[in-house]
Structures are given as C-alpha cells and as structure tokens.
C-alpha cells in the first residue's frame, strides 16, 4: 500500500510542532492534512515558521472544529499532539470521542506529559492538577521505540527530551545488571527545550555565554524516567538528576554515572551497549565522546562509555526537538502504521550549526 496517510498536528505554533511540520514535509507517506492552533486559527503557518515557507506557503492554522471534521472523515489518520502539558489530554479525548462516534480510528502519538503515567494519581502527584482524561490512560504506552519490541496499546506517549537521553543511556546497563540501581545524571539542554514563549531562562542576553542548573534533584520528569526505565529493563532504579540550561538552541547532552555491580572494563560496557542497540537504526555506540553538533537536527543518538575504578560514565547526545520529541514521534508513527521505522528520518545532522 502506498497511498498517503493523513496527518494532523495539534499545538501547532510551538517549536516541537514546527519540527513535526518540517519532518512531515519530507515524509513519503504521511501527508499533512491540518495543523491546529487554538490561538491562531486562520493565520498563516509560514508567518509562524518562516523557515517552512517554501513547504507551506498557503497553509493556515485550523480550528478544533476543522480538525474534528478531518478526523471524522479519514478512516485511519495519524494524530500528533504537541499541545502543552495539561491541555493535550482533554483535546485528544474530545477529538478521539468525536472520531469514535463517526466510526474512524485515529492513532495518536502524544508529546506532552499527559499520558506518560500509568495512573491519574501518579500524574496528579507530579503536575498538581487532575488528569483531564483518566479513562484514556490505559490506551497509551510510554516508551522509546528502541525499548519496546511490541506495542500493545492503540496510542503512544513519547517520553520527554531529557527522559529520552537518560533512558537511552541507562536502560542497557540496568537490563544487563552491570550497574547498581542508583543512577546519577547531569544533563545540559538547549533553549528550545523551554518552549517558544519567552521566559528568563530562554532570553538571549541571560542565556548566551552562560551555563546554570535548575530544579536540581527535583526535575518533574524524573518519575517518568524511573517508570520507563523499570518497564524497559525490569529494574527499579533511583535517578538523581541535575539538569542545566546551555547557551545553544538545540541539543541535549547527558552524563550518567553509576557504580558497577561487578568488575567490568570499558570495552565490555561498550560491547553490551552495542549489542543492546544492534537493531536500533538511530542509535550509535562508539568509543569517542558524543558531541551535540553531530546529532542536532537529526533523529540519531550518539552514546559512549568509560569505566574507571568501579564506576561507569555513560555519555549521550541527542537533538531535543527531533530524537527527543518530533523525530521520535514520527519514528513511533512509522511503526504504528507498519512502515519501516526509518521512513522519512534518515537525514544526517547538518554539522557546524
């Protein structure tokens, strides 16, 4: 089958939505049917994303009513949600409800945190407000494509960008029993990770040339990392995480440290990680320390590791907007629709960004 699969993007004016639009433009099977913005319906997509003007010169943002009509007409559309935390669940619930009544069957990949938790209580404990669609939680699985061989739910919740990097680095060693289940992580993210709305943490004069931590040991994505790591590795681990804001726009670099559970050298750790990701087309494990510029604007993850005196350090670099969000979502949607996982995602990093 080679016909186009209609794709709809929610939360259309944010950075992740913009990255989704860029990837969908080059995708051979997904065809953008609508991009929704509650705040800018009818406004030009090219005005919001000038770098996409050549791809979407005449496209305007759709309203929720217009998106609902599309989802109720297409038999099996792809629905990507880049709507904010706390908004996405209610929006997805309303649109899926309308589609169910119309007899259509959208498949969803949600990029917010709204469906990353197994229970409404777990979500509320982190975000301090009730979940908007608790009855839908069982329809979603939160995992990276590399860590789940078979999807048993209808929809997917993609882990966050920091979570993606930490999980890629930690799960192989937890699953192999090579490390103690107490993991210490330091990570640096680019300013796009804070979203499009200007805040002090993304204001250029404050961020440029600086490096600082925030939410040390209290980052809200740690519970989701622990839950996803346990589901993928079978090990209940504790993560102590200190995130940092870096003076660049795109990319994430994390350094994970843990005590080895048995005598092991660097070569053995690298071999274990390479074996774990042998069938993962977007994960590259090697002896050289990964660099953010080598993965920015791509769906690839670069990892390495070093062992010294009973301690292992695992290094991981990804692009926060692609592998950590939009690219990972397209990778999941490829699998959901039976396409090769790499479809539309094999472009290399531009380098020298």
HELIX and SHEET records of a PDB file:
HELIX    1   1 UNK A   15  UNK A   25  1                                  11    
HELIX    2   2 UNK A   45  UNK A   48  1                                   4    
HELIX    3   3 UNK A   50  UNK A   52  5                                   3    
HELIX    4   4 UNK A   64  UNK A   73  1                                  10    
HELIX    5   5 UNK A   88  UNK A  102  1                                  15    
HELIX    6   6 UNK A  120  UNK A  127  1                                   8    
HELIX    7   7 UNK A  134  UNK A  139  5                                   6    
HELIX    8   8 UNK A  145  UNK A  147  5                                   3    
HELIX    9   9 UNK A  161  UNK A  176  1                                  16    
HELIX   10  10 UNK A  191  UNK A  194  5                                   4    
HELIX   11  11 UNK A  204  UNK A  207  1                                   4    
HELIX   12  12 UNK A  222  UNK A  233  1                                  12    
HELIX   13  13 UNK A  266  UNK A  276  1                                  11    
HELIX   14  14 UNK A  292  UNK A  294  5                                   3    
HELIX   15  15 UNK A  322  UNK A  326  3                                   5    
HELIX   16  16 UNK A  327  UNK A  336  1                                  10    
SHEET    1   A 6 UNK A  30  UNK A  35  0                                        
SHEET    2   A 6 UNK A   5  UNK A  10  1                                        
SHEET    3   A 6 UNK A  78  UNK A  81  1                                        
SHEET    4   A 6 UNK A 107  UNK A 110  1                                        
SHEET    5   A 6 UNK A 155  UNK A 157  1                                        
SHEET    6   A 6 UNK A 140  UNK A 142  1                                        
SHEET    1   B 7 UNK A 212  UNK A 214  0                                        
SHEET    2   B 7 UNK A 238  UNK A 245 -1                                        
SHEET    3   B 7 UNK A 182  UNK A 189  1                                        
SHEET    4   B 7 UNK A 252  UNK A 259 -1                                        
SHEET    5   B 7 UNK A 311  UNK A 318 -1                                        
SHEET    6   B 7 UNK A 301  UNK A 308 -1                                        
SHEET    7   B 7 UNK A 283  UNK A 285  1                                        
END                                                                             
